[in-house]
Amino acid sequence: MTLRLAIPNKGRLSERSIEILKLAGLEIENGDERRLYANVKRQDLAVMFLRAQDIVKFVHKGAVDVGITGLDLVLESGLDVVIPYELNFGRCRLSVAVPENMDVSRPEDLPDGLVVATSFPNMTRKYFEKLGKKVEIASIAGAAEITPHLGVADIIVDLVSSGSTLKMNHLKELAVIAESQAVVIANRKAYDSHEQQVQEIISAMLSVTEAENKKYLMADVPKSSLDEVKRTFPGIAGPTIMNIIGRDDVVAVHVVISKSDAFDAINKLKRMGATGILLVPIDRMVP
């Protein structure tokens, strides 16, 4: 059976999804042309390019088997889909933001009767109902940040990454409704009946995202420092130690480290007397 995978047709999620598939060895035929439909070379897999907000609906109905989209869109839809994995990119948060000159520090301090502009009416409504606040929801397609200045709304609920766009529009973040990131979603029936095939695709993608935060470190280390090496670099299953032909005093040490630890790791090795230190990227890391 050809598995049908939906990915966003534009934006950062689209570009990142295509990049991950390629790095995982899943090459989309004519993928750069952003066709509505494309096959994956040498695999029983087809890719559909859909609007990110429509992917949840298509997966729910079974029109496609698996999709990549934002968790915020899944939560907003309220539809029943399986979320087997988070992909650790596209991180953002759905937040309440108010004008900087509004004298409130908590959402509980907001008065009733405010107009809230948002592209997430369902989540916004539930949030304010839970707070016991009466608000009017103004559903918009985008550019929520400008609505308070235009008099269309008093406050907004929108996705926030760094917060720079809010600052540019003289808004301040008041509360976070939900955290979001890119997720894999699956049709419940398709996931139950083709779990192995779905898992293989997901595993390939995760092997890329996991590897991006890691580095492969290699060095020639004096044998007298091996105990210190083992304490310093536990790695995935401990460092790999290999003999070097013609050398009885030095061994080759290979270990996987976090990218953020690279600077300290190299300096520690140098202090141990290590030479020939190499730090290389990892394309995929399959546990």
C-alpha positions in Angstrom: 0.0 0.0 0.0 1.3 3.5 -0.9 1.4 5.6 2.3 0.1 9.1 1.8 2.0 11.8 3.7 0.8 15.4 3.8 3.2 18.3 4.4 2.5 22.1 4.4 2.6 23.7 0.9 4.4 26.8 2.0 6.1 28.5 4.9 8.8 27.4 7.4 7.1 24.1 8.2 7.1 23.2 4.5 10.7 24.0 3.9 11.9 22.3 7.1 9.7 19.2 6.4 11.2 18.8 2.9 14.7 19.3 4.2 14.2 16.6 6.8 12.7 14.1 4.3 15.7 14.6 2.0 18.3 14.2 4.7 16.4 11.0 5.8 17.0 9.7 2.3 13.4 10.2 1.2 13.8 12.2 -2.1 10.7 13.8 -3.4 10.3 13.7 -7.2 10.2 17.3 -8.4 9.6 18.4 -4.8 11.1 21.8 -5.4 8.3 22.7 -7.8 5.7 22.5 -5.0 3.3 20.3 -6.9 0.1 19.2 -5.2 1.2 15.6 -5.4 4.6 13.9 -5.7 6.0 10.4 -5.3 9.1 9.6 -3.2 11.8 7.9 -5.3 12.3 4.2 -4.7 9.7 4.2 -1.8 6.0 3.3 -1.5 5.3 6.8 -0.3 3.4 9.7 -1.9 3.6 13.3 -0.6 0.7 15.8 -0.8 1.3 19.5 -0.5 -1.6 21.0 1.4 -2.4 24.1 3.5 -1.1 23.5 7.1 -4.5 24.2 8.5 -6.2 21.7 6.2 -3.8 18.8 6.9 -5.6 17.9 10.2 -8.9 17.7 8.4 -7.5 15.5 5.6 -5.8 13.2 8.0 -9.0 12.9 10.2 -11.1 12.0 7.2 -8.6 9.5 5.9 -7.9 11.3 2.7 -4.2 11.1 3.7 -2.7 8.7 6.2 0.0 10.8 7.9 0.7 14.5 8.1 3.2 17.1 9.4 1.6 20.2 10.8 1.6 22.5 13.9 0.3 21.2 17.2 -1.6 24.5 17.5 -3.6 23.7 14.5 -4.4 20.2 15.8 -5.6 21.6 19.1 -7.6 24.3 17.4 -9.4 21.8 15.1 -10.5 19.5 18.0 -10.4 16.6 15.6 -9.5 13.0 16.6 -6.1 12.1 15.2 -3.1 10.2 16.5 -0.1 12.3 17.5 2.7 9.7 17.6 5.7 12.1 17.7 6.8 15.6 18.1 9.5 16.8 15.6 11.3 19.4 17.8 11.2 22.2 15.3 8.7 25.0 14.5 8.5 25.9 18.2 6.2 28.7 19.1 3.4 29.5 21.6 -0.2 30.7 21.4 -0.4 33.8 23.6 -2.6 36.5 24.8 -1.1 39.9 24.0 -2.4 43.4 25.0 -1.3 46.9 24.2 1.7 48.1 26.2 -0.2 50.9 27.7 -2.9 48.6 29.1 -2.5 48.5 32.9 -2.8 44.7 33.5 -0.3 42.1 34.5 -2.5 38.9 34.5 -5.3 37.7 32.2 -7.5 37.6 35.3 -7.2 41.4 35.5 -8.8 41.9 32.0 -12.2 43.5 32.0 -15.3 41.8 30.5 -16.5 42.9 27.0 -13.1 43.1 25.3 -12.9 42.2 21.6 -10.2 39.6 20.9 -8.7 39.2 17.4 -7.4 35.8 16.6 -7.0 33.0 14.0 -7.7 30.5 16.8 -11.3 31.2 17.8 -11.9 27.8 19.4 -8.9 27.8 21.7 -9.4 31.4 22.5 -13.1 30.9 23.4 -12.3 28.0 25.7 -9.5 29.8 27.4 -11.6 32.9 28.3 -14.5 30.7 29.3 -12.3 28.9 31.7 -11.2 32.2 33.1 -14.8 33.3 33.5 -14.3 36.2 31.2 -16.9 37.4 28.7 -15.2 38.5 25.5 -16.1 38.9 21.8 -14.1 36.8 19.4 -13.1 38.5 16.1 -11.9 35.8 13.8 -9.2 36.9 11.3 -7.0 35.1 8.8 -3.7 36.8 10.0 -1.9 40.0 10.9 -3.6 40.1 14.4 -0.9 42.4 15.7 -2.2 45.4 13.8 -5.9 45.0 14.9 -5.6 47.0 18.2 -4.1 49.9 16.3 -6.9 49.9 13.8 -9.6 49.7 16.5 -10.8 46.3 15.2 -9.9 44.6 18.5 -8.8 45.5 22.1 -6.4 42.6 22.5 -5.2 39.6 20.5 -4.4 35.9 20.8 -1.7 34.9 18.3 1.3 32.7 17.8 4.6 34.1 19.3 8.1 32.9 18.6 10.7 35.5 19.7 8.2 38.2 20.6 9.9 40.8 18.4 6.7 41.3 16.3 4.7 42.1 19.4 7.3 44.7 20.5 7.3 46.2 17.0 3.6 46.7 17.3 3.7 48.0 20.9 2.1 44.9 22.4 3.1 42.8 25.4 2.6 39.1 26.1 0.2 38.6 29.0 -0.2 34.8 29.1 0.5 31.6 27.2 -2.5 29.5 26.2 -0.5 26.6 24.7 3.0 25.6 23.5 3.3 24.4 19.9 5.8 22.7 17.6 5.7 20.6 14.4 4.2 17.2 15.0 3.4 14.1 13.1 -0.2 13.2 13.0 -1.9 10.1 11.7 -5.3 8.8 10.8 -6.3 6.5 13.6 -7.4 3.7 11.3 -4.3 4.0 9.1 -2.0 4.1 12.1 -3.6 0.9 13.5 -3.5 -1.0 10.2 -0.1 0.2 8.9 1.7 1.1 12.1 5.1 -0.4 11.0 5.1 1.5 7.7 4.2 4.7 9.5 6.8 4.1 12.2 9.5 3.6 9.6 8.8 7.0 8.0 8.6 8.7 11.4 11.8 7.0 12.6 13.7 8.2 9.5 12.6 11.8 10.2 13.4 11.6 13.9 16.9 10.2 13.1 17.6 13.5 11.3 16.3 15.9 13.9 18.0 13.9 16.7 21.4 14.0 14.8 21.2 17.8 14.3 21.8 18.4 18.0 24.8 16.0 18.1 28.4 16.0 16.9 30.8 13.1 16.4 34.0 13.7 18.3 37.2 11.7 17.5 40.6 12.1 19.1 43.9 10.2 19.8 44.1 10.0 23.6 46.9 8.7 25.9 45.9 5.5 27.5 46.8 7.0 30.9 43.8 9.3 30.4 41.2 6.6 29.6 39.5 6.6 33.0 39.0 10.4 32.8 37.7 10.0 29.2 35.1 7.5 30.4 34.0 9.8 33.2 33.8 12.9 31.0 32.2 11.4 27.9 29.5 8.8 28.7 28.1 9.1 25.1 25.2 7.0 24.0 26.6 3.8 25.3 30.0 5.1 26.4 33.0 6.1 24.2 34.3 3.7 21.6 38.0 2.9 22.2 40.1 1.6 19.4 43.8 0.6 19.2 46.1 2.5 16.8 48.5 0.3 14.8 52.1 0.8 16.0 51.1 2.8 19.1 50.9 1.2 22.6 50.6 4.5 24.5 47.7 6.0 22.6 44.2 4.9 21.6 41.5 6.4 19.3 38.5 7.6 21.1 35.1 8.1 19.3 32.1 9.6 21.0 28.8 11.3 20.3 28.3 14.6 22.2 25.8 17.4 22.3 26.5 20.2 19.9 26.3 22.7 22.8 29.1 20.7 24.7 31.6 20.9 21.8 33.7 23.8 23.0 34.2 22.4 26.5 34.7 18.8 25.2 37.6 19.8 22.9 39.3 21.8 25.6 39.0 18.9 28.1 40.5 16.5 25.6 43.5 18.9 25.0 44.1 19.0 28.7 44.2 15.2 28.7 46.9 15.3 26.1 44.7 14.4 23.2 45.9 15.0 19.6 44.3 14.7 16.1 40.9 16.0 17.5 38.1 16.0 14.9 34.6 17.2 15.3 32.2 16.2 12.5 28.4 16.5 11.9 26.1 13.6 12.0 23.5 13.2 9.2 21.3 10.6 10.9 21.3 9.0 14.3 19.2 5.8 14.7 18.9 4.6 18.3 
